[in-house]
């Protein structure tokens, strides 16, 4: 049994570290912060939200992955909201720094890798995934998403990371 609830998905196709996945609708508790080269700012804003800084003053279980993506000159960092909540029942953020973001059912192209959170690692994996998707006639319909499944204190070689894109065929 996993320690944390993870965004559920179905694997449609698998080729080595690359998967085509189908995700149903899900919610992210997210924040926007200044962009940095490790793509890791904003965690504390969302952590405070799940620790009870919400209108219900309710503690919300930690989940995986932490999702990050660039939006203009900002970094959006989000936690998957546990499946027991829907958009009506999820506690509202007490801070204006946090918002609930609904992600609609979609296909994703995903590459899994281990290693440090560096722009070099992210870019290398992104290029491999983009090439695969293009060669297999998928259209990328989103910006690059970074999925992190392990905490920053875990050595890079043991970290589970993913780069993902929403896609269509």
Helices and strands as residue ranges (DSSP letters): E 5-6, E 9-15, E 18-23, E 26-34, H 43-50, E 63-64, E 66-71, E 74-80, E 98-103, E 106-113, H 119-135, E 139-140, E 145-148, G 156-158, E 161-168
